[in-house]
Amino acid sequence: MEDHRYLYLGLALVSLFVVFARRRRSAKALPHGLRLPPGPWQLPVVGTLHHTMGKLPHHAMRDLARRYGPVMLLQNGEVPTVVVSSREAAREVMKTQDIVFATRKLSATLSAVSLGGRDLIIAPYGDHWRQLRKIATTKLLSTRRVLSFRTIREEEVAAMLRGCAVAAAESRPVDMRELMCTLIADTTMLAMMGVRCRDREDLMRELDIGIKLVAGFNPTDLWPSSWIVSRLCGDLRRAEVTLEAVFRILDGIIKEHLERMDANGSSGEVEDLLHVLLKIHKEGGQEMPLDMDVIKLVTFNIFAGSETTAPLLEWAVAELIRNPRVMRRATEEVRRAFGAHGSVREDRLPGKLPYLQLVIRETFRLHAPIPLLIPRASREPCRLLGYDVPQGITVLVNAWAMGRDERYWPGDPEVFRPERFEVDGAADLRGNDFELVPFGAGRRMCPGMSFALCNIELALASLLFHFDWEALSDPAKLDMTEEFGLVARRKGNLPLQPILRVPVPEA
């Protein structure tokens, strides 16, 4: 558990300094006389954090929920947190009482990377968020807009395949993590900005730092009232530095974009997402003006969303390698559907690969990209499955736990078996079936779902169509350990040997 050593050190330091400084305090007292959800016993200062040490948070919370129930109260340092781990409770939070739980709890680091909640993902519920949500769903990530980027996706996948073909000719393995990250980053940047970003590596590095900082388990967010913790840990300053670095990169990109817009006028060029945002900014007419800071934050949000797609693709390939029967069936389906065409075309995909769709759904079930969905907060006091939930309390939905719950997935829920989705009425990914909510549901559902799914299906189908893939060691022993963090990534790299079966078209 090397990934946790900084967390443990932070906990130890916090305990010592809080005691020495006579700041030994719990969270703000919860109201008396309420029927609060059950939870494990607490210690001074750390609350219930000792119950989750040594495990990934979503794993530990699943284990605790088996004892204390699907609605559970934890005390993460100073932060009381309700954890939801059942389909019924998730439906209450994201559908029945969606408006009650539609806001976000702004921790110090979340506030720092969103300028106080002025972005789309972290913004509290209100007029500002509703305006951004409308722009995202109708102008940025609508079905029509996502389909307009088909050529970008196909060209970037083709470039990826040519690289794999060179590796196959040289009998050289391919690092699937690097392959997927490069593909998704380049595809997203071209859709976002219309050009390749020369500072891509710097931008992605800062993005990675930002995602790790907002995971919610750093000392600054666990003990928000302690100035000692804030001074010692430096998480807040690191978050501010990260956003400053991202903004510097985006400032240059936006400047070049505005120059191109002035030069081209209203020509018929395909509109990238930044073009759309800048046009809204120039035209005005919004109830709340879309200033440059908000444009940069939304751009940052879209890049952050892409960081969940590459790990999902890597998980899918890893599961296929570990399950040769599934790999054979999926490969045969793709080659049968597209063999006469010589390549996979996105416009021919709908309805052609039903089994591959099941593979994708099963990957989302076992490997929810964000295992603990982005935290919500209660806007008012309410009741949740018979328990009282105070106003302002943090609410976590453990999507990972529900995806592996035998009540909803009978028969070895830990086993990768796409056929479980062949039954009538099987759960889909679109927020209607609360045992499977990788994109969330309700008002705060991820608006980039269609964008992500298009990237995943085309890339995975193309890799299976042109190549056979072999592990460098026993595939049954492939390490499937997860990294600690907001996004569920594989801990180790995934080097595979490509074997060319169908020629890759030349550029």
Steps between C-alpha positions, in 0.01 A plus 500: 500500500780739409249742348357567845821586682455876454144473626617310809778752561249781465268332749781457750618860464149632526432300816818624667470865407129520569557358847804715572320811381194415708291485187378153573152525367249295310284616212238759561254324724213341315153593622370299796177305497542371145496142381839514330632215285708239683875490471819368658645627829711815493830622641582858596646708215495228234134400538445176309802529269679215679230265367605571142879490543684236299231478231379710212215720632227349280610148598504585871163676479346199324623274781367736767163526324462123519497543879328836549264507204445676165468845662796550732646795689878543508705771667794569267712717725273801560267421209181302567423298188202286404600207278237340275566144382171356369285540192204616709697766686670618179159539335388719791809722470515528121134479398228516767672778698736612226426870556582464871840344424577702186774719644870447576692537825790735427809384687804730509678325214184467291442871545861576404488308170159643405540864611238451766274269299477695174553196276251236381596190698549649846265800489232506770143471381366836386459735205868489403509120490167476315629735229823302456309173498270629225799613292669163549200289404367710212811654344817317611420132553170450321461191283531711186822666623654170608424344161663797325834386643482157333782583256727603786434173682559291190822679409643473850407131526662441158820667621494278809456188285792595277720527808384156614574358153859629520537337842360174364745503208787553743368237746495775761239520779265794533434673831120510496482769768712740299313405183156569647603819681654645183199408288240649735706810580562580132141428399364720780740786428418503129127500576551767764742731318510394135881475505764294676625654820876544517475510881304177517741325737504795739123531491442130563754498784325788675165335438626181663622696803164676528304173490714355778459810715120500485458133594369619838740316729776754544551651847393851397153375404472258792575768762381823336489698827869447582737771378789278618396225259462748217846644565674164537346310212501762227219329307312824454802682361576208266143517370535874438834451322350226284210720390738788430713274279195374311372854450838613361487225239136571414564874476739439211261258331207741532705790364592298188140385465365853510752604236385216273136591558568863404690390190241247382193699597186290473640250252348155484773329701401220737450653841718359776378532858720796586370680192145445627584636845680805363213572263255492793733736687517744207129496419391542862132471572548265795329572829842466661786608270740222402836653593844367405561338838183293464596405144836375626337310784253326268785414264689354796186301595478342156866399511443358849209295368727343241721374782233240586475362144857380449507294824168339405644393163805358674280305744298362206811374320640354824175311566497368143859376539405322824191343337602338168149368435355851514789633291436239227128571484544878488777476237299265280200734517701806395677322212176347377327839500779700334707243311364609163584865570863460608461734798253604769295804407312684773196567284457124451531414870140544625342159550792308345683395818250394767748279685765769513239727656455239774877492551501876546209487745666223700820705518307798635330272754826363643713811452289811554734781384412710808425234766365753751295735284586868534364598843159655532360691796151534646343841433253458784424255781339184365447131562678223312362148533369584845808687626534872561754682283593851623534792263844546345632153572729336243344206314706237315353241263718188487446403135781244521329315786163486323667367185628201699199437722372143473144617565500664158762287323440142614754233417858611564465881479881533513534297177518670159205348311340723233226243438329611821369797299334281234188449714193711431489820701872499580634823640630765263751782556272797461397566858173309494618194692652597831706186550712622206570875509855561373390839362275581792132585453258787533590867477869447576546215252816531290410690178797347316366143494438487122843649430666234718305206359578595139872507578486168685306298243696614194840452663423159650336366183793618286764343724318164490433517127859550387701320768521200725645591838727291721613557857873481571436260790220279628181701433320326785747664740462850359511752785164677525586714803353851500683823572386725785322807366178659379523306170533121506818426306699180478804519724740334256563551130353265241762398240351279226637354180292590191472245217372653177210302350326758276718758323476855631409755229778745420466867579 
